[in-house]
């Protein structure tokens, strides 16, 4: 039984050596490698943080819709947690 999910990925703008499109493509491939079926990918742009937590002044926001089984969230979180260019990641199940 597949469920629909939405993720908000915040990329560390200080750590981006490659283009954002290349980075988002790699993230998509990592998610597909864990069994997710990607849907729409929206580039929300770069935004500055009101404070500089952990020395990061801003990030590039990407919203990714995907589907998969109930265990897919934990698999994707654990895989993307290893990527040092990802500053934060949020997930939500959509109806």
Secondary structure, 3 states (H helix, E strand, C coil): CCEEEEEEEEEECCCCCCCHHHHHHHHHHHHHHCCCEEEEEEEEEEEECCCCHHHCCEEEEEEEEEEECCCHHHHHHHHHCCCCCEEEEEEEEEC
